[in-house]
Amino acid sequence: MKDWSDHVRELGNDSAHPNPEQAPTNPQNARDIVSFLDFLLDYLYALPHQIQQYRERR
């Protein structure tokens, strides 16, 4: 996740602050950023809740 988040940070920064000669953001890169955010939110919020529910069932 750390490597991916660093890559996403660079993509986002390039997209938010493009150079005049820079090509537009690649649609696949935008989809990759959304995928990363989906995984991150699952990891931070959904997974801990699922683990708690599992522990309560035991």
N, C-alpha and C positions, 0 to 999 in steps of 0.2 A: 504494500500500500504506500510505503514511503516513496519509493521510486516513482510509482505511478502518480502520486500527488505532486511531486516535483515537476514531472512532465506536464501535467494538467495545468499547473501554475504558470509554466512558461507559455503554453498554448494560450491560456486565458490572457496573459499579459500582452502577448503579441497581437491577439485579437482586439483587445481593448485599446491598445496604443500602437496602431500599425504605422510603419514607415510609409511615406508616399509611394515608393516603388515596390512595396510589398504586395503580393497577390492576396486576394480576399481569403478569408478563413475557409479551409476545406470543409465541406459538409461532413465528411467522415470524422474529422477532428472534433467537430461540434458534437457529433453523436458519441464519440469516445468520452468527452467530458461529461455528458449526461449519464453515461453508463458508470463512470467512476463515481459520480455523485450518488447514483442509486445504490451502489455497493457500499459507499461510505455511510450513508444514512441507515442502511440495513445493519451494518456493523455497529454503529454507535447507538441506535435506538431499538431496532426490531430484535436483533440477536440477544441483547441482554434481557429483554422482556421474555423471549422464548426460553432462555436458560432459567430465569426465575420461575416460570410456569412449570418447567420440567422438574425443578427442585421441589416445588410445592407438591407435585404429584407423588413424589417418592416418599 
